[in-house]
Amino acid sequence: MGNDLQLSIFIAGVFTAVTLIGAIVGMYVLRRQKIRLRIAGDGSAVLNPSGGASAGLARRTFDQIDDRFVGLDDKENRSKLRMELIQAGFFSPQAPKIYLVARGLVTLGLPSIVYIVNQSFKFLPSGSNLIIVLATLIFFGYIIPDAYLKRRQRLLLDSYRVLFPDMLDLLVVCVDAGLSFNTALDRIGREFASRSYELSTNLAILGGEVRSGRAVTEALDNLSIRLNLDEVKSFSTLMKQSIELGTDVGGALRVYASEMREKRMTRAEEKANALPIKMLLPLGLFIFPTILIVVLTPPFIKVAAAFKHIGGH
């Protein structure tokens, strides 16, 4: 017991020392970064009372982490991870680095915390069982961030699929009112800011690409990749054909918006029709046995009492 207590104290001391060293190094980097900002003459960032300077300083401090340390030196892997994070709703340029660092901390933090707590309370037997538990925690700590990322992508995909027909309706209204395509996109992005931050941000990126000189069809192709939605890919193809053939964009948008509304209604009807089948499992496992217990318990009590009375005589 004494050896275990000493080991726990040693581990806690190492953890405290590492934390203090990290804090000292962080303060040193922050100080150097402030000096660089002052030398560069970025007084607006330093004097910004809204906290923008602190946020910018934190981002610059995070930039000090080498890409090779987190595995982002390969441009192909970095671009792939960057697109996956954008599809999950994380638009920050530092999102890949933050994600990899967070995954590393979770992977190493879970088994470390369990090991330290186990050394103090001994709720797990030492030896092979402890090694298996720690290895399992490392495995789950590695896959949990990926699972969370995939789940956010699915949720956002469902949200985009629901909101896309409404976006098309607003686009038709704006185009019929005489707005240009770029102005209509800016207007729709502001309207959707309160309903879906992710969709509004993607529309803002689309408008920025068009204003920077990129072709509308190419910008729409990029939007379809970011949203990962088949409806947007079809919309991009429709806009490309309308622009190349010189047909009325407003009429094509109106027809396509009507088709998207019908498709959304069809998906809602499919989900409603599948609901009874999905209810069979909880009905059979939870509701039906409960009803049987409530209905059959009183007769069983009466029968048991009757047999007890007969046996007493």
Rosetta silent file (secondary structure, phi, psi, omega in degrees, C-alpha in Angstrom):
SEQUENCE: MGNDLQLSIFIAGVFTAVTLIGAIVGMYVLRRQKIRLRIAGDGSAVLNPSGGASAGLARRTFDQIDDRFVGLDDKENRSKLRMELIQAGFFSPQAPKIYLVARGLVTLGLPSIVYIVNQSFKFLPSGSNLIIVLATLIFFGYIIPDAYLKRRQRLLLDSYRVLFPDMLDLLVVCVDAGLSFNTALDRIGREFASRSYELSTNLAILGGEVRSGRAVTEALDNLSIRLNLDEVKSFSTLMKQSIELGTDVGGALRVYASEMREKRMTRAEEKANALPIKMLLPLGLFIFPTILIVVLTPPFIKVAAAFKHIGGH
SCORE:     score description
SCORE:     0.000 S_00000001
   1 L     0.000  -39.305  179.110    0.000    0.000    0.000 S_00000001
   2 H   -64.857  -40.316  178.260    2.879    2.340    0.820 S_00000001
   3 H   -64.477  -40.235  179.049    4.539    1.668   -2.533 S_00000001
   4 H   -64.529  -39.648  178.808    1.275    2.356   -4.371 S_00000001
   5 H   -65.638  -40.165  178.115    0.820    5.629   -2.508 S_00000001
   6 H   -65.103  -39.961  178.578    4.342    6.669   -3.357 S_00000001
   7 H   -63.848  -41.803  178.906    3.794    5.793   -7.000 S_00000001
   8 H   -63.278  -42.483  178.626    0.565    7.835   -7.087 S_00000001
   9 H   -64.096  -38.383  178.894    2.328   10.800   -5.475 S_00000001
  10 H   -64.741  -44.379  179.750    5.164   10.471   -7.986 S_00000001
  11 H   -64.542  -42.065  178.144    2.778   10.394  -10.950 S_00000001
  12 H   -63.201  -37.873  177.674    0.845   13.377   -9.579 S_00000001
  13 H   -65.686  -40.770  177.266    4.116   15.239   -9.109 S_00000001
  14 H   -63.071  -43.074  178.869    5.191   14.485  -12.685 S_00000001
  15 H   -61.541  -43.037  179.125    1.811   15.665  -13.972 S_00000001
  16 H   -64.750  -41.453 -179.764    2.079   18.890  -11.946 S_00000001
  17 H   -64.361  -44.077  178.682    5.622   19.498  -13.147 S_00000001
  18 H   -62.300  -40.580  178.941    4.668   18.977  -16.801 S_00000001
  19 H   -62.614  -44.244  179.574    1.714   21.335  -16.365 S_00000001
  20 H   -64.726  -41.017  178.770    3.910   24.028  -14.820 S_00000001
  21 H   -63.894  -42.164  177.420    6.529   23.645  -17.536 S_00000001
  22 H   -62.085  -39.915  179.211    3.821   23.902  -20.198 S_00000001
  23 H   -65.792  -41.210  179.933    2.412   27.024  -18.550 S_00000001
  24 H   -65.401  -44.617  178.540    5.863   28.636  -18.350 S_00000001
  25 H   -63.061  -40.448  178.095    6.634   27.815  -21.982 S_00000001
  26 H   -62.682  -42.003  177.555    3.206   29.111  -23.001 S_00000001
  27 H   -64.774  -36.673  178.181    3.752   32.388  -21.154 S_00000001
  28 H   -65.527  -44.336  179.021    7.159   32.729  -22.789 S_00000001
  29 H   -64.365  -42.036  177.954    5.718   32.156  -26.265 S_00000001
  30 H   -60.379  -42.403  179.904    2.885   34.605  -25.559 S_00000001
  31 H   -63.277  -44.371  178.154    5.349   37.248  -24.433 S_00000001
  32 H   -63.455  -36.131 -179.759    7.473   36.801  -27.544 S_00000001
  33 H   -68.220  -38.733  176.345    4.363   36.974  -29.687 S_00000001
  34 H   -62.264  -41.069  178.954    3.299   40.239  -28.039 S_00000001
  35 H   -63.222  -41.833  177.951    6.743   41.668  -28.720 S_00000001
  36 H   -62.726  -39.751  178.036    6.481   40.637  -32.364 S_00000001
  37 H   -63.420  -41.111  179.631    3.077   42.292  -32.624 S_00000001
  38 H   -67.603  -39.500  178.061    4.421   45.510  -31.154 S_00000001
  39 H   -63.796  -39.705  179.329    7.434   45.473  -33.463 S_00000001
  40 H   -71.586  -12.281  179.054    5.120   44.913  -36.433 S_00000001
  41 L    78.020   26.086 -179.611    3.076   47.892  -35.286 S_00000001
  42 L   -85.536   66.181 -177.377   -0.177   45.981  -34.989 S_00000001
  43 H   -70.545  -29.572 -179.994   -1.573   48.380  -32.435 S_00000001
  44 H   -63.888  -36.018 -179.820   -5.182   47.832  -33.477 S_00000001
  45 H   -72.392  -35.164 -177.482   -5.002   44.176  -32.506 S_00000001
  46 H   -72.890  -36.399 -174.971   -3.425   44.929  -29.166 S_00000001
  47 L   -93.598    5.684 -178.038   -5.850   47.670  -28.257 S_00000001
  48 L   -71.275  115.944 -176.772   -8.991   45.926  -29.491 S_00000001
  49 L   -77.236   -8.037 -175.510  -11.301   45.739  -26.450 S_00000001
  50 L   -81.514   -2.855 -179.431  -13.511   43.072  -27.962 S_00000001
  51 L    93.099    3.433 -179.474  -11.022   40.292  -27.281 S_00000001
  52 H   -65.574  -34.467  179.552   -9.950   39.957  -30.910 S_00000001
  53 H   -64.837  -40.425  179.345   -6.303   40.487  -29.992 S_00000001
  54 H   -65.240  -42.306  178.819   -6.421   37.643  -27.466 S_00000001
  55 H   -64.260  -42.991  178.671   -8.073   35.330  -29.993 S_00000001
  56 H   -65.402  -37.051  178.072   -5.530   36.278  -32.653 S_00000001
  57 H   -65.242  -39.452  177.884   -2.714   35.802  -30.188 S_00000001
  58 H   -65.104  -40.136  178.594   -4.026   32.356  -29.284 S_00000001
  59 H   -65.143  -42.270 -179.897   -4.214   31.406  -32.950 S_00000001
  60 H   -66.533  -35.950  176.735   -0.676   32.627  -33.572 S_00000001
  61 H   -63.934  -40.693  178.683    0.530   30.747  -30.517 S_00000001
  62 H   -66.127  -27.039  177.934   -1.118   27.599  -31.815 S_00000001
  63 L   -64.924  -18.765 -178.857    0.696   28.154  -35.108 S_00000001
  64 L   -67.372  -20.405  178.772    3.958   27.500  -33.257 S_00000001
  65 L   -69.976  126.410 -177.412    3.141   23.781  -33.208 S_00000001
  66 L   -68.894  138.069  178.334    5.002   22.148  -36.042 S_00000001
  67 H   -63.337  -32.503  179.907    2.838   20.463  -38.688 S_00000001
  68 H   -67.619  -26.452 -179.613    5.196   17.503  -38.736 S_00000001
  69 H   -68.191  -32.451 -179.164    4.556   16.965  -35.029 S_00000001
  70 H  -106.123    6.632  175.609    0.839   16.328  -35.655 S_00000001
  71 L    81.840   28.793 -179.571    1.213   14.640  -39.044 S_00000001
  72 L  -108.572   15.739  179.190    0.112   17.532  -41.278 S_00000001
  73 L   -72.850  -22.512  176.592    3.282   17.830  -43.339 S_00000001
  74 L   -82.057  118.772 -176.378    1.627   15.839  -46.152 S_00000001
  75 H   -65.535  -34.876 -179.373   -0.477   18.291  -48.190 S_00000001
  76 H   -65.917  -47.603  178.037   -2.802   15.584  -49.497 S_00000001
  77 H   -64.540  -37.404  178.712   -3.679   14.296  -46.028 S_00000001
  78 H   -64.267  -43.478  179.777   -4.018   17.852  -44.751 S_00000001
  79 H   -65.635  -39.575  179.033   -6.418   18.777  -47.569 S_00000001
  80 H   -64.286  -46.687  178.389   -8.473   15.632  -47.018 S_00000001
  81 H   -65.498  -37.380  178.283   -8.761   16.227  -43.273 S_00000001
  82 H   -61.068  -41.985  179.537   -9.510   19.903  -43.890 S_00000001
  83 H   -69.249  -38.656  177.142  -12.420   19.005  -46.173 S_00000001
  84 H   -62.537  -38.260  178.920  -13.788   16.450  -43.693 S_00000001
  85 H   -70.763  -36.816  175.532  -13.742   19.087  -40.959 S_00000001
  86 H   -64.280  -40.754  176.824  -15.481   21.613  -43.219 S_00000001
  87 H   -64.744  -23.527  176.879  -18.152   19.017  -43.968 S_00000001
  88 L   -90.991   -1.343  176.220  -18.541   18.633  -40.196 S_00000001
  89 L    97.320   14.062  178.471  -18.958   22.388  -39.715 S_00000001
  90 L  -108.056  107.536 -170.946  -15.436   23.378  -38.584 S_00000001
  91 L  -103.267   -2.702 -177.344  -14.228   26.184  -40.859 S_00000001
  92 L   -67.172  140.976  176.401  -11.182   27.466  -38.968 S_00000001
  93 L   -61.395  -25.174  179.469   -7.865   27.210  -40.843 S_00000001
  94 L   -90.370    5.543 -176.719   -6.403   25.698  -37.668 S_00000001
  95 H   -58.505  -43.474  178.397   -9.147   23.067  -37.396 S_00000001
  96 H   -60.077  -41.955 -179.375   -6.983   20.137  -38.647 S_00000001
  97 H   -68.036  -42.574  178.396   -4.236   20.899  -36.158 S_00000001
  98 H   -61.902  -41.233 -178.468   -6.694   21.417  -33.296 S_00000001
  99 H   -64.335  -45.518 -178.403   -8.466   18.176  -34.165 S_00000001
 100 H   -67.366  -39.431  177.783   -5.282   16.098  -34.251 S_00000001
 101 H   -65.273  -42.832  179.455   -3.971   17.605  -31.015 S_00000001
 102 H   -63.773  -40.003  178.497   -7.332   17.017  -29.313 S_00000001
 103 H   -64.724  -39.151  176.762   -7.409   13.416  -30.543 S_00000001
 104 H   -64.642  -41.003  178.968   -3.919   12.855  -29.192 S_00000001
 105 H   -65.363  -40.939  178.479   -4.850   14.326  -25.816 S_00000001
 106 H   -66.073  -41.646 -178.378   -7.982   12.162  -25.600 S_00000001
 107 H   -63.130  -40.715 -179.484   -6.074    9.050  -26.660 S_00000001
 108 H   -89.596  -25.368 -176.113   -3.395    9.539  -24.018 S_00000001
 109 H   -74.404  -40.612 -178.812   -5.526   11.288  -21.403 S_00000001
 110 H   -59.690  -54.279  179.084   -8.174    8.604  -20.863 S_00000001
 111 H   -65.296  -31.648  179.329   -5.779    5.770  -19.950 S_00000001
 112 H   -65.698  -44.528  179.839   -3.585    8.147  -17.910 S_00000001
 113 H   -64.494  -44.374 -179.963   -6.520    9.332  -15.801 S_00000001
 114 H   -63.533  -38.970  179.982   -7.800    5.779  -15.285 S_00000001
 115 H   -66.200  -43.617 -179.812   -4.323    4.573  -14.328 S_00000001
 116 H   -64.412  -43.884  179.202   -3.805    7.381  -11.793 S_00000001
 117 H   -65.802  -37.535 -179.880   -7.247    6.856  -10.259 S_00000001
 118 H   -66.817  -34.449  178.394   -6.708    3.097  -10.169 S_00000001
 119 H   -66.934  -24.527  179.973   -3.420    3.521   -8.313 S_00000001
 120 H   -88.675  -38.406 -172.887   -5.273    5.447   -5.626 S_00000001
 121 H  -111.293  -14.132  176.026   -8.474    3.386   -5.271 S_00000001
 122 L    55.581   48.432  176.436   -7.498   -0.030   -6.703 S_00000001
 123 L   -87.652   -8.529  175.552  -10.804   -0.691   -8.443 S_00000001
 124 L  -122.529  137.472  177.252   -9.009   -2.665  -11.175 S_00000001
 125 L   -69.562  142.304  179.605   -6.693   -5.618  -10.553 S_00000001
 126 L   -74.803  163.764  178.906   -3.126   -5.048  -11.631 S_00000001
 127 L   107.102 -143.872 -175.092   -1.486   -7.111  -14.326 S_00000001
 128 H   -65.538  -35.327  179.678   -2.926   -8.238  -17.646 S_00000001
 129 H   -62.468  -42.244  178.619   -6.460   -7.017  -16.868 S_00000001
 130 H   -64.746  -39.722  178.812   -5.221   -3.477  -16.274 S_00000001
 131 H   -63.779  -41.131  178.948   -3.214   -3.590  -19.501 S_00000001
 132 H   -63.414  -43.131  179.671   -6.292   -4.740  -21.432 S_00000001
 133 H   -63.289  -45.150 -179.851   -8.398   -1.939  -19.937 S_00000001
 134 H   -64.951  -39.809  177.686   -5.764    0.691  -20.736 S_00000001
 135 H   -64.807  -38.864  177.361   -5.339   -0.631  -24.284 S_00000001
 136 H   -64.065  -40.373  178.342   -9.128   -0.539  -24.748 S_00000001
 137 H   -65.285  -38.672  176.656   -9.230    3.066  -23.524 S_00000001
 138 H   -62.148  -42.546  179.789   -6.448    4.006  -25.945 S_00000001
 139 H   -63.102  -48.462 -179.792   -8.403    2.419  -28.788 S_00000001
 140 H   -67.740  -35.955  176.624  -11.653    4.179  -27.876 S_00000001
 141 H   -63.530  -27.612  178.846   -9.822    7.451  -27.264 S_00000001
 142 H   -80.325  -36.903 -175.038   -8.470    7.234  -30.799 S_00000001
 143 H   -91.424  -18.554 -178.690  -11.757    6.405  -32.544 S_00000001
 144 H   -61.130  -46.106  177.102  -14.119    8.599  -30.470 S_00000001
 145 H   -60.151  -38.984  177.390  -13.053   11.869  -32.202 S_00000001
 146 H   -64.469  -41.350  178.323  -13.479   10.220  -35.618 S_00000001
 147 H   -64.298  -39.769  177.529  -16.904    8.913  -34.622 S_00000001
 148 H   -63.321  -40.014  178.882  -17.895   12.374  -33.385 S_00000001
 149 H   -64.158  -44.870  178.677  -16.738   13.884  -36.682 S_00000001
 150 H   -64.003  -38.116  179.405  -18.756   11.388  -38.735 S_00000001
 151 H   -65.410  -42.071  176.895  -21.827   11.982  -36.576 S_00000001
 152 H   -63.498  -37.220  177.476  -21.613   15.741  -37.089 S_00000001
 153 H   -63.125  -42.024  178.805  -21.299   15.190  -40.822 S_00000001
 154 H   -66.135  -42.678  179.896  -24.467   13.067  -40.853 S_00000001
 155 H   -64.429  -42.547  178.801  -26.398   15.581  -38.763 S_00000001
 156 H   -67.685  -35.171  177.909  -25.311   18.486  -40.941 S_00000001
 157 H   -62.766  -43.680  176.512  -26.120   16.519  -44.077 S_00000001
 158 H   -63.499  -39.564  178.577  -29.673   15.959  -42.838 S_00000001
 159 H   -65.311  -43.222  177.312  -29.929   19.646  -41.926 S_00000001
 160 H   -61.599  -40.278 -178.199  -28.678   20.722  -45.361 S_00000001
 161 H   -64.750  -32.503  178.223  -31.138   18.375  -47.041 S_00000001
 162 H   -77.757  -39.070 -174.452  -34.028   19.976  -45.150 S_00000001
 163 H   -84.580  -18.527 -174.699  -32.903   23.589  -45.649 S_00000001
 164 H   -62.066  -43.017  176.101  -31.816   23.361  -49.278 S_00000001
 165 H   -60.591  -38.304  177.132  -35.357   23.671  -50.783 S_00000001
 166 H   -64.329  -38.315  177.546  -35.981   26.779  -48.650 S_00000001
 167 H   -63.145  -40.604  178.231  -32.704   28.242  -49.884 S_00000001
 168 H   -65.160  -39.330  177.988  -33.773   27.633  -53.475 S_00000001
 169 H   -61.341  -44.294  177.754  -37.144   29.315  -52.852 S_00000001
 170 H   -65.505  -35.948  178.401  -35.392   32.402  -51.476 S_00000001
 171 H   -65.425  -40.091  177.354  -32.980   32.352  -54.408 S_00000001
 172 H   -62.943  -43.582  179.743  -35.909   32.287  -56.851 S_00000001
 173 H   -62.569  -43.340 -178.677  -37.556   35.208  -55.043 S_00000001
 174 H   -66.849  -41.013  179.562  -34.335   37.242  -55.080 S_00000001
 175 H   -67.522  -41.556  177.449  -33.649   36.548  -58.754 S_00000001
 176 H   -64.984  -28.557  178.854  -37.231   37.417  -59.722 S_00000001
 177 L   -77.396   -5.176  176.613  -36.897   40.649  -57.739 S_00000001
 178 L   102.291    4.316  178.414  -33.994   41.671  -59.980 S_00000001
 179 L   -76.806  148.807  173.985  -31.019   40.851  -57.774 S_00000001
 180 L   -73.623  168.370 -177.442  -27.909   39.400  -59.298 S_00000001
 181 H   -63.087  -41.977 -179.472  -26.798   35.902  -58.379 S_00000001
 182 H   -66.484  -44.581  179.170  -23.984   37.157  -56.118 S_00000001
 183 H   -64.548  -37.583  178.075  -26.200   39.680  -54.330 S_00000001
 184 H   -64.108  -39.379  178.275  -28.884   37.028  -53.896 S_00000001
 185 H   -63.847  -41.792  177.999  -26.356   34.661  -52.318 S_00000001
 186 H   -63.174  -42.795  179.678  -25.260   37.344  -49.841 S_00000001
 187 H   -64.157  -43.441 -179.389  -28.877   38.090  -48.948 S_00000001
 188 H   -66.823  -38.012  178.124  -29.746   34.415  -48.483 S_00000001
 189 H   -61.021  -39.989  177.420  -26.621   33.859  -46.373 S_00000001
 190 H   -68.364  -35.234  179.336  -27.705   36.605  -43.972 S_00000001
 191 H   -67.862  -35.364 -176.786  -31.220   35.173  -43.799 S_00000001
 192 L   -89.194    1.426 -178.255  -29.953   31.679  -42.953 S_00000001
 193 L   -62.997  -34.856 -179.486  -27.451   32.876  -40.332 S_00000001
 194 L   -82.516  -19.133 -178.384  -29.994   32.365  -37.541 S_00000001
 195 L   -94.295  -39.235 -178.599  -31.204   28.981  -38.850 S_00000001
 196 L  -152.261  105.487  178.547  -27.951   27.299  -39.815 S_00000001
 197 H   -62.688  -37.767 -176.637  -24.550   28.824  -39.145 S_00000001
 198 H   -66.451  -46.214  179.288  -22.855   26.130  -41.229 S_00000001
 199 H   -65.766  -39.582  177.814  -25.011   26.680  -44.333 S_00000001
 200 H   -62.438  -40.219  179.006  -24.674   30.456  -43.996 S_00000001
 201 H   -66.706  -41.044  177.713  -20.890   30.129  -43.785 S_00000001
 202 H   -63.856  -38.202  176.721  -20.777   27.895  -46.855 S_00000001
 203 H   -67.475  -36.198  176.213  -22.871   30.414  -48.785 S_00000001
 204 H   -64.334  -40.384  176.666  -20.528   33.185  -47.647 S_00000001
 205 H   -64.137  -39.763  177.550  -17.571   31.163  -48.933 S_00000001
 206 H   -61.111  -47.047  178.122  -19.436   30.638  -52.210 S_00000001
 207 H   -62.797  -38.201  177.513  -20.050   34.379  -52.546 S_00000001
 208 H   -64.587  -39.064  177.799  -16.424   35.115  -51.733 S_00000001
 209 H   -65.086  -40.347  179.651  -15.210   32.717  -54.428 S_00000001
 210 H   -67.652  -41.531  179.878  -17.482   34.306  -57.026 S_00000001
 211 H   -67.480  -27.649  179.856  -16.411   37.845  -56.058 S_00000001
 212 L   -78.529   -1.445  176.099  -12.754   36.833  -56.271 S_00000001
 213 L   108.807   -0.773  179.032  -13.220   35.975  -59.945 S_00000001
 214 L   -76.288  145.854 -179.552  -13.981   32.267  -59.873 S_00000001
 215 L   -64.132  148.542 -178.212  -16.672   31.033  -62.256 S_00000001
 216 H   -61.017  -41.884 -178.624  -20.122   30.469  -60.776 S_00000001
 217 H   -64.982  -39.685  178.507  -20.210   26.856  -61.927 S_00000001
 218 H   -67.882  -39.377  177.728  -16.796   26.125  -60.383 S_00000001
 219 H   -65.182  -37.308  177.021  -17.823   27.811  -57.132 S_00000001
 220 H   -68.348  -35.145  175.270  -21.012   25.725  -57.071 S_00000001
 221 H   -62.427  -42.067  176.864  -18.960   22.579  -57.625 S_00000001
 222 H   -64.707  -37.325  176.848  -16.857   23.502  -54.607 S_00000001
 223 H   -63.126  -40.890  178.605  -20.036   24.138  -52.622 S_00000001
 224 H   -64.387  -33.053  177.324  -21.329   20.668  -53.514 S_00000001
 225 H   -70.692  -41.169 -179.149  -18.057   19.157  -52.267 S_00000001
 226 H   -67.728  -40.022  179.791  -18.222   21.101  -48.988 S_00000001
 227 H   -81.594  -24.238 -178.903  -21.856   20.206  -48.370 S_00000001
 228 L    56.463   43.110 -175.777  -21.493   16.643  -49.725 S_00000001
 229 L  -120.605  129.246 -178.357  -25.108   16.833  -50.886 S_00000001
 230 H   -64.264  -34.447 -179.348  -26.380   15.263  -54.101 S_00000001
 231 H   -62.590  -35.834  178.894  -29.021   17.977  -54.527 S_00000001
 232 H   -70.935  -35.086  176.194  -26.308   20.640  -54.653 S_00000001
 233 H   -63.735  -41.773  176.718  -24.410   18.646  -57.285 S_00000001
 234 H   -65.685  -38.317  177.878  -27.567   18.513  -59.409 S_00000001
 235 H   -64.065  -39.738  177.021  -28.090   22.236  -58.820 S_00000001
 236 H   -62.935  -42.356  177.731  -24.528   22.924  -59.967 S_00000001
 237 H   -64.061  -40.461  178.806  -25.117   20.916  -63.145 S_00000001
 238 H   -62.225  -46.350  179.633  -28.395   22.772  -63.752 S_00000001
 239 H   -64.308  -37.846  178.637  -26.740   26.174  -63.373 S_00000001
 240 H   -63.305  -44.297  178.272  -23.891   25.123  -65.648 S_00000001
 241 H   -66.224  -39.998 -179.899  -26.295   24.051  -68.390 S_00000001
 242 H   -65.093  -40.214 -179.741  -28.397   27.208  -68.018 S_00000001
 243 H   -70.737  -41.184 -178.558  -25.359   29.468  -68.279 S_00000001
 244 H   -69.762  -37.156 -177.915  -23.841   27.578  -71.223 S_00000001
 245 H   -88.421  -12.566  178.662  -27.106   27.365  -73.175 S_00000001
 246 L    76.752   22.356 -179.815  -28.253   30.881  -72.302 S_00000001
 247 L   -81.466  172.296 -178.611  -31.653   29.817  -70.958 S_00000001
 248 L   -70.551  118.223 -179.650  -33.656   31.654  -68.300 S_00000001
 249 H   -69.270  -38.542 -179.377  -31.978   31.034  -64.957 S_00000001
 250 H   -62.153  -42.815  178.262  -35.064   32.122  -63.008 S_00000001
 251 H   -65.261  -41.982  178.433  -37.326   29.613  -64.766 S_00000001
 252 H   -63.916  -40.362  178.018  -34.841   26.774  -64.276 S_00000001
 253 H   -64.174  -38.984 -178.354  -34.501   27.672  -60.593 S_00000001
 254 H   -64.720  -43.556  178.849  -38.267   27.759  -60.171 S_00000001
 255 H   -65.876  -43.112 -178.495  -38.716   24.283  -61.657 S_00000001
 256 H   -67.915  -37.391  177.281  -35.818   22.835  -59.680 S_00000001
 257 H   -63.214  -39.962  176.971  -37.051   24.395  -56.420 S_00000001
 258 H   -63.182  -40.179  178.182  -40.460   22.792  -56.968 S_00000001
 259 H   -64.899  -38.496  179.585  -38.789   19.424  -57.527 S_00000001
 260 H   -67.308  -37.039  176.749  -36.763   19.818  -54.327 S_00000001
 261 H   -65.206  -42.412  177.372  -39.889   20.580  -52.305 S_00000001
 262 H   -64.324  -38.034  178.955  -41.595   17.489  -53.687 S_00000001
 263 H   -66.806  -38.583  177.299  -38.506   15.423  -52.937 S_00000001
 264 H   -65.356  -40.038  177.580  -38.437   16.704  -49.358 S_00000001
 265 H   -65.206  -37.080  178.239  -42.115   15.820  -48.936 S_00000001
 266 H   -64.339  -41.402  177.545  -41.416   12.343  -50.340 S_00000001
 267 H   -64.521  -38.552  177.586  -38.625   11.789  -47.803 S_00000001
 268 H   -64.787  -39.271  177.972  -40.932   12.900  -44.995 S_00000001
 269 H   -66.981  -37.549  177.625  -43.603   10.444  -46.173 S_00000001
 270 H   -63.582  -42.116  177.962  -41.032    7.647  -46.341 S_00000001
 271 H   -65.368  -38.666  178.949  -39.961    8.343  -42.764 S_00000001
 272 H   -66.315  -38.294  179.446  -43.597    8.421  -41.629 S_00000001
 273 H   -70.400  -29.313  179.572  -44.313    5.084  -43.362 S_00000001
 274 H   -82.789   -8.780 -176.748  -41.233    3.501  -41.760 S_00000001
 275 H   -63.153  -44.155  178.544  -42.232    4.663  -38.277 S_00000001
 276 H   -59.043  -37.655  179.515  -44.558    1.698  -37.441 S_00000001
 277 H   -67.623  -39.172  178.625  -41.808   -0.777  -38.308 S_00000001
 278 H   -68.557  -24.652 -179.378  -39.309    1.099  -36.145 S_00000001
 279 H   -79.188  -12.110 -177.246  -41.808    1.078  -33.273 S_00000001
 280 H   -63.828  -42.160 -176.990  -42.000   -2.728  -33.230 S_00000001
 281 H   -65.219  -54.211  177.451  -38.722   -3.193  -31.366 S_00000001
 282 H   -64.717  -30.701  178.093  -39.372   -0.798  -28.431 S_00000001
 283 H   -65.831  -43.411 -178.733  -43.003   -1.940  -28.362 S_00000001
 284 H   -74.654  -31.015 -175.972  -42.031   -5.597  -28.082 S_00000001
 285 H   -88.334  -32.172 -170.574  -39.146   -5.083  -25.646 S_00000001
 286 H  -119.849  -50.901 -171.477  -40.487   -2.427  -23.274 S_00000001
 287 H   -75.907  -49.309 -176.590  -44.151   -1.492  -23.700 S_00000001
 288 H   -62.709  -45.480  175.869  -45.756   -4.901  -24.284 S_00000001
 289 H   -61.217  -35.759  178.253  -44.037   -6.671  -21.316 S_00000001
 290 H   -64.126  -42.470  178.437  -45.026   -3.779  -19.056 S_00000001
 291 H   -63.487  -40.913  178.048  -48.653   -4.070  -20.130 S_00000001
 292 H   -61.385  -42.546  179.975  -48.561   -7.822  -19.507 S_00000001
 293 H   -63.395  -43.973 -178.407  -47.160   -7.288  -16.014 S_00000001
 294 H   -65.638  -39.084 -175.860  -49.808   -4.685  -15.167 S_00000001
 295 H   -78.635  -40.416 -172.028  -52.691   -6.800  -16.531 S_00000001
 296 H   -91.530  -15.135 -178.929  -51.626  -10.249  -15.306 S_00000001
 297 H   -63.367  -47.379  179.084  -50.197   -9.401  -11.871 S_00000001
 298 H   -59.209  -46.060  176.690  -53.592   -9.007  -10.054 S_00000001
 299 H   -60.491  -39.207  178.674  -54.986  -12.378  -11.326 S_00000001
 300 H   -63.544  -38.768  178.552  -51.749  -14.122  -10.367 S_00000001
 301 H   -64.048  -42.859  178.736  -51.943  -12.620   -6.879 S_00000001
 302 H   -65.204  -42.246  178.459  -55.547  -13.792   -6.502 S_00000001
 303 H   -63.870  -42.471  178.914  -54.725  -17.302   -7.780 S_00000001
 304 H   -64.050  -38.844  178.045  -51.729  -17.531   -5.455 S_00000001
 305 H   -66.370  -38.505  178.974  -53.863  -16.409   -2.515 S_00000001
 306 H   -64.966  -44.068  178.277  -56.557  -18.980   -3.431 S_00000001
 307 H   -64.123  -36.905  178.807  -54.011  -21.834   -3.591 S_00000001
 308 H   -65.982  -39.105  179.108  -52.548  -20.692   -0.302 S_00000001
 309 H   -66.826  -42.289  178.354  -56.025  -20.693    1.265 S_00000001
 310 H   -65.037  -41.298 -179.670  -56.757  -24.208   -0.090 S_00000001
 311 H   -65.815  -31.817  178.113  -53.402  -25.479    1.111 S_00000001
 312 H   -67.401  -32.555  176.729  -54.075  -24.064    4.578 S_00000001
 313 L   -80.582    0.000    0.000  -57.267  -26.111    4.830 S_00000001
